[in-house]
Amino acid sequence: MSEGLVSGREQRILEIIETTRSKRPRFKDSQVTMSHGAGGKATQTLIEGLFAPAFASESLDQMGDAGVVEIEGLRLALTTDSFVVKPIRFPGGSIGDLAVNGTVNDLAVAGARPAALSLSLILEEGLDAEELRAEVRAIAAAAEVAGVEVITGDTKVVERGHADKMYICTTGVGQIDPRARLSTAAIEPGDKIIVSGSIGAHGTAIMLARGEFELDADIESDTCSLWPAADALLEAGGAGLRCMRDATRGGVATVLNELARASQVTMVVREADVPVDAAVMGASELLGIDPMYVANEGKLVAFVAPGQADGALAALRSVPGCEEAAEIGEVKTEPPGMVLVETAFGGRRVMDLLAGDPLPRIC
Amino acid sequence: MKFVDEFRDAELGRVLAGEILAAVDPERHYKLMEVCGGHTHSIYKYGVDDLLPDNVELVHGPGCPVCVIPMGRVDDGIAIARAENVIFTCFGDMMRVPGSEQSLLEAKAEGADVRMVYSPLDALRLAKANPDRDVVFFALGFETTAPSTALTMKRAKAEGVSNFFCMCNHVTIVPPLRALLDSPDLRLDGFIGPGHVSTVVGARPFEFIPADYGKPVVISGFEPLDILQSALMIINQLEGERCEVENQYTRVVPYEGNLRALEVMAEVFELRPHFEWRGLGFISQSALRLSDAYAEFDAERRYETPGVRVADPKACQCGEVLKGVIKPWECKVFGTACTPEHAIGTCMVSPEGACAAYYNYGRFARDREVV
């Protein structure tokens, strides 16, 4: 058999696989496993195969970080998030910081200035009151920095062993900024892909803070409010700012895959241009983890039309904390729904959604 | 990163690619097998084969420790994990390997106390922290990881930790290579030898490959430049009509191996008369179990296990993939019924498995245009 024929057969099989993958996944598992919460393929199957069809909502089908509701001409973004991070305090922040910033950031990348939060606490019987006080202080401080008010809340206590210290759920609301023209399906070939700074710090900091590896490194979580970054991009990008995403669980790789699918485009990432802190890179290397899949809690990915990309990047870099923002790749047409990486070594490969669960409970 | 980036230098990669292009006979097709799953992973992750000429083909070998675990062993592990008072520990990849009914991850969701560890020492620590529970470590890997299991067992014995047990699935590299070389459907020109295994066993155990089978072997490191250089060294042997074991990974691999590690292994382990390999069947003297001196730590002697040989699912062609007879995409269920999220075969589970590496990284024809 000649090489040409082999290549043709391989190509046909790859096409069959792509067709299989482009279908809406069905949730067929007999029970929930940790993979369903990891942000990878199992999570996608749960959301697209069970939740989205059950609630059939146009806003939900957009699969944005926040949903949009219109009330008498006022366009509001609404989002909710639960936090189960372990340990609750880690270098650079704590569960309280995450609970505010995580929700604020889902609003910010939807183009909404965060206005108000609800705060729901599930506390484990026996939790040290000092630990609770510390988290309440952290929540208040983070809310103040983010310019958002906590206006309602709820408290539940469960028996010892039925929760791990504390879980927090916050819901946030904000008005969609009039400058925003964002949509997960608006990304077009030619658009530039921008990240707001060096990636992978949060997940790595949590992993090290658990003390499961005998590894010590000076790595802090990047948890912060992304509204200043989103604000700068809305101002500089104008209508050329197509979409923003908060690169939390599953990291930048997961965001790119979700959006490549939603917009039916190809994303090509230049590995050498992706900013990664040296300590994060070193820890990832030792642990065999790709920083592209590691969670961030203060980094966004933006898609900007080519004409506005340079201006948007410059504006972003002037925001404190975003000095390392970089253009990491470009949107193409073929093959749709796929993310490809030009490796720093000069090769090319696919960057898919993760199937496994490398790091449970990182947020 | 210092001492790492040097081995991923794109400019040097292009230089080596040029040298390979100059060294090959354009009329000849070269089929090189990388024995180790670590190489397979690197090749896909860095896109190493994009830099090779079309007539140099890399074939993936049997050296992925998770991939060679048969379903019956997974069932045995689950049986132990379900036993009363047991904390069952294993490496992360192993949790998703399907047994005949379920995986360890699913057994965990149903209530078995299965925990992921990163080293056997983590499992030993867990045993010391939970003196009233039995902690079982599912040990697996080639000679690369066997010494760390051996040292851990020695420490458990020295410290008198009586609630720590090992279910040993360690395997050795030479017997499956010999089985592979004896198989009639094999057509290979040379081997990219396993670097990590060789840090322990040295290069000498591979001398039978050129001596008895007339194929060159180059022990290789795992960075992309290592792999390219090893490919060049094999091609130079073939074109120069030489046939020997060469060591590209001299910065880590001594020709004689690590004698201290081999000593510890000899103390703690003994060869099993035979062991079943996924897809390859039973291979005699190809795996290790705890020696009589360590019998008290042997989970298989302490717990009842079904110990039943479970035939691989009919559709699964892991065996042919492990032998390099077919490419991952040539398997009938590849990418449709068998995917990393719902794997039928082990090669689709471990990131070092040829099918998972191809599915996650390589699912894109080399010559396809991106527009």
Boltz contact constraints between the chains, C-beta under 6 A:
constraints:
  - contact:
      token1: [A, 10]
      token2: [B, 329]
      max_distance: 6.0
  - contact:
      token1: [A, 10]
      token2: [B, 365]
      max_distance: 6.0
  - contact:
      token1: [A, 11]
      token2: [B, 365]
      max_distance: 6.0
  - contact:
      token1: [A, 13]
      token2: [B, 329]
      max_distance: 6.0
  - contact:
      token1: [A, 17]
      token2: [B, 335]
      max_distance: 6.0
  - contact:
      token1: [A, 20]
      token2: [B, 336]
      max_distance: 6.0
  - contact:
      token1: [A, 31]
      token2: [B, 109]
      max_distance: 6.0
  - contact:
      token1: [A, 33]
      token2: [B, 105]
      max_distance: 6.0
  - contact:
      token1: [A, 33]
      token2: [B, 109]
      max_distance: 6.0
  - contact:
      token1: [A, 41]
      token2: [B, 341]
      max_distance: 6.0
  - contact:
      token1: [A, 281]
      token2: [B, 1]
      max_distance: 6.0
  - contact:
      token1: [A, 282]
      token2: [B, 1]
      max_distance: 6.0
  - contact:
      token1: [A, 332]
      token2: [B, 370]
      max_distance: 6.0
  - contact:
      token1: [A, 333]
      token2: [B, 371]
      max_distance: 6.0
  - contact:
      token1: [A, 334]
      token2: [B, 371]
      max_distance: 6.0
  - contact:
      token1: [A, 343]
      token2: [B, 46]
      max_distance: 6.0
  - contact:
      token1: [A, 343]
      token2: [B, 47]
      max_distance: 6.0
  - contact:
      token1: [A, 345]
      token2: [B, 8]
      max_distance: 6.0
  - contact:
      token1: [A, 345]
      token2: [B, 10]
      max_distance: 6.0
  - contact:
      token1: [A, 345]
      token2: [B, 13]
      max_distance: 6.0
  - contact:
      token1: [A, 345]
      token2: [B, 46]
      max_distance: 6.0
  - contact:
      token1: [A, 345]
      token2: [B, 224]
      max_distance: 6.0
  - contact:
      token1: [A, 346]
      token2: [B, 10]
      max_distance: 6.0
  - contact:
      token1: [A, 346]
      token2: [B, 13]
      max_distance: 6.0
  - contact:
      token1: [A, 347]
      token2: [B, 46]
      max_distance: 6.0
  - contact:
      token1: [A, 347]
      token2: [B, 47]
      max_distance: 6.0
  - contact:
      token1: [A, 347]
      token2: [B, 50]
      max_distance: 6.0
  - contact:
      token1: [A, 348]
      token2: [B, 47]
      max_distance: 6.0
  - contact:
      token1: [A, 348]
      token2: [B, 50]
      max_distance: 6.0
  - contact:
      token1: [A, 349]
      token2: [B, 44]
      max_distance: 6.0
  - contact:
      token1: [A, 349]
      token2: [B, 47]
      max_distance: 6.0
  - contact:
      token1: [A, 349]
      token2: [B, 361]
      max_distance: 6.0
  - contact:
      token1: [A, 350]
      token2: [B, 361]
      max_distance: 6.0
  - contact:
      token1: [A, 350]
      token2: [B, 363]
      max_distance: 6.0
  - contact:
      token1: [A, 350]
      token2: [B, 364]
      max_distance: 6.0
  - contact:
      token1: [A, 352]
      token2: [B, 360]
      max_distance: 6.0
  - contact:
      token1: [A, 355]
      token2: [B, 340]
      max_distance: 6.0
  - contact:
      token1: [A, 355]
      token2: [B, 341]
      max_distance: 6.0
